[in-house]
Amino acid sequence: MVRRYAHRLANFLDTLEVWAAQPVMLALMRFGLPYGEAETIAVAVTLLVR
């Protein structure tokens, strides 16, 4: 699932000023991911970036 949206997610992450899970999760949900998967990926991304 992550590979499918990796390019769009990378473009979105380039625009972030504040690294929080919620904006990432909402963007993933706009891309079409279900809530649970979007939340898991968003938390993982923010943990890796910090």
Secondary structure, DSSP 8 states (H G I E B T S, - for coil): -HHHHHHHHHHHHHH-SS--HHHHHHHHHHHT--HHHHHHHHHHHHHHH-
